[in-house]
Amino acid sequence: MRFQTSQQMKLGQHMKLAPRMIQSMEILQMPLAELRERIEQELESNPTLEVAEIEAGAGLDEREGASANEQALNIEPESAGDFARLDEYTESNPDAAENTYSDSRVTRDFDQMPRTRASNSGERDAKIDAMAAAPARGASLSEQLLAQWSLTDVNDRVKLMGEAIIANLEDDGYLRVEFDELEERSGQDLRDLKPTEADWELALQAVQLLLEPAGVGARDARECLLLQIDALGDRQGEDRDDQISVGTEALAVARKLVGEYFEELMKNRLPKVAARSGLDLDQINSGLELLRRLSLSPARRLVDESPEAVVPDGIVEYDEEEDRYFAYLTDGRLPDVRINQEYAKMSADKGVPTNDRTFLKKNLSNAQWLMDAVAQRQHTLLRVINAVLDEQREFFDYGPEALKPLPMKTIADRLGIHVATVSRAVSEKYLMTPRGIVPLRSFFSGGLSTDSGEDVSSNAVKATIGEIIEGEDKAKPLSDEAIVKELKERGIEIARRTVAKYRDQLGLPTARMRKQF
């Protein structure tokens, strides 16, 4: 066997995403609140970036801080190379290889830098004030329940077992763990007690009766409702803000329905329940009205799970004179940042130590790159929104039923950008329109053709199905097959299984479950 070595040359092209390009795409994808947090992180760690404080009567030139690099990014309004300029900027500024967001050590020599930026003439630090005013983390469900349990008057044995039960409750307050497993998960102190199943039942009963809200510690939905009904009966006559006003008869009916006919109730078989229970439909409906006011997961009231406020990235308004819709961004919510000119001058001053100048140049490049990336994001987002306004004009005129199929590729081809760029631009973005706040991504969907040859988006079909169900006779709700026929009369022909799929996506139950007696 013969071994030999040789040399050869090979010419090829490879596509490689620079770290800055990846971060540019991440910034494009960020919703407004997250982008604001990202900018504040950079303000916190980058001494060369500052918030522009605009004085009354200041002109536009005074508002804009001078760039640390005279070759800063210049965004042309109709340019197709949305991120190519950022790539070119990165190549021309090799010192800005990383920034705070990529876990760089930008504060390496910060202690040695002059603190001109922090001189506020004795004024309070706004960031410190904001941090001090931030709400504290709310207590968890188990923490609140354990605080209540510590005040109960039970013996030490029951108290120790109750603590184990509370520690194993799920987020909705249910206990879905068997007693044997509870004992295995507990500490040695509790295992030494060798509790029996009757002991566990007693401890669980104490948890269910002594802790609030009623329903905590239930093992299933039926038990949860029964605990709440019993609590309502015990509290009759009490003056409480959270007390549900209800009659004694309705309480008795509700308890009978849940205790004896829960399965039939869940299947909406009310005539069958009436025949077996001896109750008439009016009595059953009064019991159901009470049950609708109860909760299947009352423990969630203890935990603040208020949804985050949706901040629209753009606002759409109608111009009556020109008969068109126009959009603008809500970028006024973002901090108005600029380059600190004193540090920019220091970076070019040869009298400043070399290490300090290197540190400043790197941070100046980071600051300039972030400003350019944010500006590029705003530019790309506004172009996408304007293209959507042109493509989906009927939605703003007539509502969701007029949505047309709109693939992202259509917008990408129109703007001369990649489909992935469109996808990132619309991700988690919202528009405030004359028809309410709408997710930007909802304008993009597939669709089908009507009998007249027009294209209808799947979202428009869903809206039509919702409208049909909302207007149906609740005593005789429409089946999926009947909805198919109703859609066909409106020129939309789809299969029954498609109707069932869209109905499930809308969160609407079957005809049997929608029927009212």
ABEGO torsion letter per residue (X at the ends): XBBBBBBBBBBBBBBBBBAAAAAAAAAAABBAAAAAAAAAAAAAABAABBBBBBBBGBBAAAABBBBABAABBBBBAABABAAAAAAAAAAABAABABBAAAGBBAAAAAAABBAAAABAGGBBBAAAAAAAABBBBBBBAAAAAAAAAAABBBBAAAAAAAAAAAAABBAAGBBABBAAAAAAABBAAAAAAGBBAAAAAAAAAAAAAABOBBGBGBABAAAAAAAAAAAAAAABGBBBAABBBBBAAAAAAAAAAAAAAAAAAAAGBAAAAAAAAGBBAAAAAAAAAAAAABBABAAAAABBABBBBBBBABBBBBBAAAGBBBBBBAAAABBBBBBBAAAAAAAABAABBAAAAAAAAAAAAAAAAAAAAAAAAAAAAAAAAAAAAAAAAAAAAAEAAABBBBBAAAAAAAAGBBAAAAAAAABGBBBBBAAEBBBAAAABBBBBBBAAGBBBBAAAAAAAAAAAAAABBAABBBBAAAAAAAAAAAGBBBBAAAAAAAAAAAGBBBAAAABBX
